[in-house]
Amino acid sequence: TPGYRDSDLTEVMNFSDALWYVADTGRQKNSHSVYALYRRVNGGSSQEMIEGVEHMQLLFGVPSGRNTRYAPARDIHPDWDQVTTVRVALLIQSFASVRDTDDTADYALLDETIGPDAHSGGKVLRQVFRTTVVLRNTAFDTPS
């Protein structure tokens, strides 16, 4: 019979619409503007999540034969239901001046490079953190 059936495999879930972004906090630490990763859930107020995040890049994975093709959001539309993974890269900075010279390095996120003209420079340390997340309820997770 078509329609809803209750079983041991049934789960009732509450989903939220979350927007993640990087923005200036308006604060200063050791003469550096403080940027952070923010989250806004269901159109509510923004919450600062991680201090020191200067840049973020996301690439979305879509199966292509035996491989996965990664692309920015602008290249995925309208195939969002095909996305099976998300790659995330964050450029995070410290606020203590520990280097002998100003940071003039380039930082490779995923397919984007952040040069010294795009980060805040200074004698602070920076590091890129990357991960790939597999999404639930995708075509690969569906039991046969």
KAPEBEL-V319269 format. One line per field, one symbol per residue. psi: psi as a letter, one per 40 degrees, with the letter a starting at -180 (. if undefined). burial: + if it has 16 or more other ideal C-beta (glycine too) atoms within 10 Angstrom, else -. A space follows every 50 residues. Layout:
psi: ???
burial: ???
//
This chain:
psi: hiahhhidehhhihiihhhhihiheeiihfehhhiihihhhfeaiihhdh iehdiihhihhhhgbeihhhiiddedhffdeehdihhhhhhhiaehgeid iiheiihhccehhhideeieaafiiiihhiihhhiifideehi.
burial: ---------------------+---------+-+++++------------ -++++++-++++-------+-----+------+-+-+++++++++----- --+---+-++---+----+--+-+-+------------------
//
